């Protein structure tokens, strides 16, 4: 059977269009050299950018799941869901196997210290659930855009307020010390929370493991 050249050309165009539709996802490209967003303030029109465009650095989406205190899943307008790791902050783990008191200055590596951090990991998750679940957020990419687990590294703005910084200010998290635009501001927020003894920084060396777990809160599913 002889295939006409014009038909071959049409088939080729259709194939290219189909493949281009399959490429890319809801979040930015993984290329670490791509530009990052202005982390100091949310963009004026985040709904007007395309999350599939590597040149865009901020997107509007809805939080559909809170994984823990510093990780959420966001659904973008195209229906795709991406996992977002909050940039520059680290909330305590809730599992005894991975709790690391050494990462939280002033919290001893004792039964009481570990129980205290596990409890505050639950508190951080509950706080994120109450503040973020179902909310429309602005996601501003920073740093290398994606971490080692492929999660999008970003600052979340809720009603124009930096939620990452709130975790630090209210004592739910420590600074995750890496290079990014807001590092100094976040470091100051953590230092202030520690000085005031709020949240997880309110540890008392005399607490027993049972007492330290008294602030435990259920972790959202």
Rosetta blueprint (number, residue, H / E / L):
1 X L
2 X L
3 X L
4 X L
5 X H
6 X H
7 X H
8 X H
9 X H
10 X H
11 X H
12 X H
13 X H
14 X H
15 X H
16 X H
17 X H
18 X H
19 X H
20 X H
21 X H
22 X H
23 X L
24 X L
25 X L
26 X L
27 X L
28 X L
29 X L
30 X L
31 X L
32 X L
33 X L
34 X L
35 X L
36 X L
37 X L
38 X L
39 X L
40 X L
41 X L
42 X L
43 X L
44 X L
45 X L
46 X H
47 X H
48 X H
49 X L
50 X L
51 X L
52 X L
53 X L
54 X L
55 X L
56 X L
57 X L
58 X E
59 X E
60 X E
61 X E
62 X E
63 X E
64 X E
65 X E
66 X E
67 X E
68 X E
69 X L
70 X L
71 X E
72 X E
73 X E
74 X E
75 X E
76 X E
77 X L
78 X L
79 X L
80 X L
81 X E
82 X E
83 X E
84 X E
85 X E
86 X E
87 X L
88 X L
89 X E
90 X E
91 X L
92 X L
93 X L
94 X L
95 X L
96 X L
97 X L
98 X L
99 X L
100 X L
101 X H
102 X H
103 X H
104 X L
105 X L
106 X L
107 X L
108 X L
109 X L
110 X L
111 X H
112 X H
113 X H
114 X H
115 X H
116 X H
117 X H
118 X H
119 X H
120 X H
121 X H
122 X H
123 X H
124 X H
125 X H
126 X H
127 X H
128 X H
129 X H
130 X H
131 X H
132 X H
133 X L
134 X L
135 X L
136 X E
137 X E
138 X E
139 X E
140 X E
141 X E
142 X E
143 X E
144 X E
145 X E
146 X E
147 X L
148 X L
149 X L
150 X L
151 X L
152 X E
153 X E
154 X E
155 X E
156 X E
157 X E
158 X E
159 X L
160 X L
161 X E
162 X E
163 X H
164 X H
165 X H
166 X H
167 X H
168 X H
169 X H
170 X L
171 X L
172 X L
173 X L
174 X E
175 X E
176 X L
177 X L
178 X L
179 X L
180 X L
181 X L
182 X L
183 X H
184 X H
185 X H
186 X H
187 X H
188 X H
189 X H
190 X H
191 X H
192 X H
193 X H
194 X H
195 X H
196 X H
197 X L
198 X L
199 X H
200 X H
201 X H
202 X H
203 X L
204 X L
205 X L
206 X L
207 X L
208 X L
209 X H
210 X H
211 X H
212 X H
213 X H
214 X H
215 X H
216 X L
217 X L
218 X L
219 X L
220 X L
221 X L
